[in-house]
């Protein structure tokens, strides 16, 4: 009976020792997995921060672009208005010049007619 008890005790002892080793290995693997998950969380968190900053930069650039476009549009409107005013002034001056030239031609024609009538 003692011999049988001793044999089974040895077998159980060996089995429990192997079980302890397996449990330790499982705990080590669990710890490694937990560390990997923490590292992944850090990586994702950093990626979210970077993406958030990039999105903020994109938004700022878009707002600057819109502001620049509005300023350009205003500038173009002012340039167009100035060019139209210059054109109107030049047209008015040309009309006056044409009128003066026409009047001078008519005066010259009248003088010639008077001179031919008098001489």
Phi and psi restraints in degrees (value plus and minus 20) as a CYANA .aco file:
   2 UNK   PHI     -83.9   -43.9
   2 UNK   PSI     -60.7   -20.7
   3 UNK   PHI     -82.0   -42.0
   3 UNK   PSI     -66.0   -26.0
   4 UNK   PHI     -83.8   -43.8
   4 UNK   PSI     -62.7   -22.7
   5 UNK   PHI     -82.8   -42.8
   5 UNK   PSI     -63.2   -23.2
   6 UNK   PHI     -84.2   -44.2
   6 UNK   PSI     -63.2   -23.2
   7 UNK   PHI     -81.5   -41.5
   7 UNK   PSI     -66.9   -26.9
   8 UNK   PHI     -87.2   -47.2
   8 UNK   PSI     -55.4   -15.4
   9 UNK   PHI     -82.4   -42.4
   9 UNK   PSI     -64.0   -24.0
  10 UNK   PHI     -82.7   -42.7
  10 UNK   PSI     -63.3   -23.3
  11 UNK   PHI     -84.4   -44.4
  11 UNK   PSI     -63.7   -23.7
  12 UNK   PHI     -85.1   -45.1
  12 UNK   PSI     -60.3   -20.3
  13 UNK   PHI     -81.2   -41.2
  13 UNK   PSI     -66.2   -26.2
  14 UNK   PHI     -81.5   -41.5
  14 UNK   PSI     -64.5   -24.5
  15 UNK   PHI     -83.2   -43.2
  15 UNK   PSI     -62.6   -22.6
  16 UNK   PHI     -87.5   -47.5
  16 UNK   PSI     -55.4   -15.4
  17 UNK   PHI     -84.4   -44.4
  17 UNK   PSI     -63.5   -23.5
  18 UNK   PHI     -83.4   -43.4
  18 UNK   PSI     -59.5   -19.5
  19 UNK   PHI     -83.3   -43.3
  19 UNK   PSI     -62.3   -22.3
  20 UNK   PHI     -79.3   -39.3
  20 UNK   PSI     -65.1   -25.1
  21 UNK   PHI     -80.8   -40.8
  21 UNK   PSI     -63.2   -23.2
  22 UNK   PHI     -83.7   -43.7
  22 UNK   PSI     -60.6   -20.6
  23 UNK   PHI     -84.9   -44.9
  23 UNK   PSI     -61.3   -21.3
  24 UNK   PHI     -83.2   -43.2
  24 UNK   PSI     -62.7   -22.7
  25 UNK   PHI     -81.8   -41.8
  25 UNK   PSI     -61.8   -21.8
  26 UNK   PHI     -83.4   -43.4
  26 UNK   PSI     -60.5   -20.5
  27 UNK   PHI     -85.6   -45.6
  27 UNK   PSI     -60.6   -20.6
  28 UNK   PHI     -82.4   -42.4
  28 UNK   PSI     -63.8   -23.8
  29 UNK   PHI     -83.6   -43.6
  29 UNK   PSI     -59.8   -19.8
  30 UNK   PHI     -82.6   -42.6
  30 UNK   PSI     -61.6   -21.6
  31 UNK   PHI     -84.8   -44.8
  31 UNK   PSI     -63.0   -23.0
  32 UNK   PHI     -80.9   -40.9
  32 UNK   PSI     -63.4   -23.4
  33 UNK   PHI     -83.8   -43.8
  33 UNK   PSI     -62.0   -22.0
  34 UNK   PHI     -82.1   -42.1
  34 UNK   PSI     -61.5   -21.5
  35 UNK   PHI     -84.1   -44.1
  35 UNK   PSI     -62.2   -22.2
  36 UNK   PHI     -82.5   -42.5
  36 UNK   PSI     -60.6   -20.6
  37 UNK   PHI     -84.6   -44.6
  37 UNK   PSI     -60.9   -20.9
  38 UNK   PHI     -82.2   -42.2
  38 UNK   PSI     -62.4   -22.4
  39 UNK   PHI     -82.5   -42.5
  39 UNK   PSI     -62.5   -22.5
  40 UNK   PHI     -82.7   -42.7
  40 UNK   PSI     -61.0   -21.0
  41 UNK   PHI     -81.0   -41.0
  41 UNK   PSI     -62.9   -22.9
  42 UNK   PHI     -81.6   -41.6
  42 UNK   PSI     -64.5   -24.5
  43 UNK   PHI     -81.3   -41.3
  43 UNK   PSI     -66.0   -26.0
  44 UNK   PHI     -85.6   -45.6
  44 UNK   PSI     -57.8   -17.8
  45 UNK   PHI     -84.5   -44.5
  45 UNK   PSI     -63.7   -23.7
  46 UNK   PHI     -84.0   -44.0
  46 UNK   PSI     -59.7   -19.7
  47 UNK   PHI     -83.7   -43.7
  47 UNK   PSI     -59.9   -19.9
  48 UNK   PHI     -83.5   -43.5
  48 UNK   PSI     -60.5   -20.5
  49 UNK   PHI     -83.3   -43.3
  49 UNK   PSI     -65.6   -25.6
  50 UNK   PHI     -82.3   -42.3
  50 UNK   PSI     -65.0   -25.0
  51 UNK   PHI     -83.8   -43.8
  51 UNK   PSI     -58.5   -18.5
  52 UNK   PHI     -83.5   -43.5
  52 UNK   PSI     -62.8   -22.8
  53 UNK   PHI     -84.8   -44.8
  53 UNK   PSI     -61.0   -21.0
  54 UNK   PHI     -85.2   -45.2
  54 UNK   PSI     -60.6   -20.6
  55 UNK   PHI     -83.1   -43.1
  55 UNK   PSI     -59.9   -19.9
  56 UNK   PHI     -83.5   -43.5
  56 UNK   PSI     -62.2   -22.2
  57 UNK   PHI     -83.6   -43.6
  57 UNK   PSI     -62.6   -22.6
  58 UNK   PHI     -81.0   -41.0
  58 UNK   PSI     -62.9   -22.9
  59 UNK   PHI     -82.9   -42.9
  59 UNK   PSI     -63.4   -23.4
  60 UNK   PHI     -82.9   -42.9
  60 UNK   PSI     -63.5   -23.5
  61 UNK   PHI     -82.7   -42.7
  61 UNK   PSI     -59.9   -19.9
  62 UNK   PHI     -83.7   -43.7
  62 UNK   PSI     -63.5   -23.5
  63 UNK   PHI     -84.5   -44.5
  63 UNK   PSI     -60.3   -20.3
  64 UNK   PHI     -83.7   -43.7
  64 UNK   PSI     -60.7   -20.7
  65 UNK   PHI     -81.7   -41.7
  65 UNK   PSI     -66.5   -26.5
  66 UNK   PHI     -81.2   -41.2
  66 UNK   PSI     -63.3   -23.3
  67 UNK   PHI     -82.4   -42.4
  67 UNK   PSI     -63.6   -23.6
  68 UNK   PHI     -83.2   -43.2
  68 UNK   PSI     -60.6   -20.6
  69 UNK   PHI     -84.1   -44.1
  69 UNK   PSI     -60.7   -20.7
  70 UNK   PHI     -83.8   -43.8
  70 UNK   PSI     -63.9   -23.9
  71 UNK   PHI     -84.0   -44.0
  71 UNK   PSI     -60.6   -20.6
  72 UNK   PHI     -83.1   -43.1
  72 UNK   PSI     -61.9   -21.9
  73 UNK   PHI     -82.9   -42.9
  73 UNK   PSI     -63.9   -23.9
  74 UNK   PHI     -82.4   -42.4
  74 UNK   PSI     -62.8   -22.8
  75 UNK   PHI     -82.1   -42.1
  75 UNK   PSI     -63.1   -23.1
  76 UNK   PHI     -84.3   -44.3
  76 UNK   PSI     -59.0   -19.0
  77 UNK   PHI     -83.4   -43.4
  77 UNK   PSI     -62.7   -22.7
  78 UNK   PHI     -84.2   -44.2
  78 UNK   PSI     -62.2   -22.2
  79 UNK   PHI     -83.0   -43.0
  79 UNK   PSI     -62.0   -22.0
  80 UNK   PHI     -83.7   -43.7
  80 UNK   PSI     -64.0   -24.0
  81 UNK   PHI     -82.7   -42.7
  81 UNK   PSI     -62.2   -22.2
  82 UNK   PHI     -83.4   -43.4
  82 UNK   PSI     -62.5   -22.5
  83 UNK   PHI     -84.9   -44.9
  83 UNK   PSI     -59.1   -19.1
  84 UNK   PHI     -84.5   -44.5
  84 UNK   PSI     -61.3   -21.3
  85 UNK   PHI     -83.7   -43.7
  85 UNK   PSI     -63.0   -23.0
  86 UNK   PHI     -81.7   -41.7
  86 UNK   PSI     -62.8   -22.8
  87 UNK   PHI     -82.3   -42.3
  87 UNK   PSI     -62.5   -22.5
  88 UNK   PHI     -81.8   -41.8
  88 UNK   PSI     -62.7   -22.7
  89 UNK   PHI     -82.7   -42.7
  89 UNK   PSI     -65.6   -25.6
  90 UNK   PHI     -83.3   -43.3
  90 UNK   PSI     -60.3   -20.3
  91 UNK   PHI     -84.6   -44.6
  91 UNK   PSI     -60.1   -20.1
  92 UNK   PHI     -84.3   -44.3
  92 UNK   PSI     -61.3   -21.3
  93 UNK   PHI     -85.4   -45.4
  93 UNK   PSI     -61.5   -21.5
  94 UNK   PHI     -85.3   -45.3
  94 UNK   PSI     -58.6   -18.6
  95 UNK   PHI     -82.0   -42.0
  95 UNK   PSI     -62.7   -22.7
  96 UNK   PHI     -82.9   -42.9
  96 UNK   PSI     -63.1   -23.1
  97 UNK   PHI     -83.4   -43.4
  97 UNK   PSI     -63.9   -23.9
  98 UNK   PHI     -81.5   -41.5
  98 UNK   PSI     -62.6   -22.6
  99 UNK   PHI     -82.8   -42.8
  99 UNK   PSI     -62.7   -22.7
 100 UNK   PHI     -86.2   -46.2
 100 UNK   PSI     -62.5   -22.5
 101 UNK   PHI     -82.4   -42.4
 101 UNK   PSI     -62.8   -22.8
 102 UNK   PHI     -82.9   -42.9
 102 UNK   PSI     -63.6   -23.6
 103 UNK   PHI     -83.3   -43.3
 103 UNK   PSI     -60.7   -20.7
 104 UNK   PHI     -85.5   -45.5
 104 UNK   PSI     -59.0   -19.0
 105 UNK   PHI     -85.5   -45.5
 105 UNK   PSI     -61.7   -21.7
 106 UNK   PHI     -84.6   -44.6
 106 UNK   PSI     -59.8   -19.8
 107 UNK   PHI     -84.3   -44.3
 107 UNK   PSI     -60.8   -20.8
 108 UNK   PHI     -84.6   -44.6
 108 UNK   PSI     -60.3   -20.3
 109 UNK   PHI     -85.2   -45.2
 109 UNK   PSI     -62.8   -22.8
 110 UNK   PHI     -83.5   -43.5
 110 UNK   PSI     -61.8   -21.8
 111 UNK   PHI     -81.8   -41.8
 111 UNK   PSI     -65.2   -25.2
 112 UNK   PHI     -81.5   -41.5
 112 UNK   PSI     -61.9   -21.9
 113 UNK   PHI     -83.6   -43.6
 113 UNK   PSI     -62.9   -22.9
 114 UNK   PHI     -85.8   -45.8
 114 UNK   PSI     -61.2   -21.2
 115 UNK   PHI     -85.2   -45.2
 115 UNK   PSI     -61.6   -21.6
 116 UNK   PHI     -88.7   -48.7
 116 UNK   PSI     -50.1   -10.1
 117 UNK   PHI     -94.9   -54.9
 117 UNK   PSI     -55.2   -15.2
 118 UNK   PHI    -103.0   -63.0
 118 UNK   PSI     -49.3    -9.3
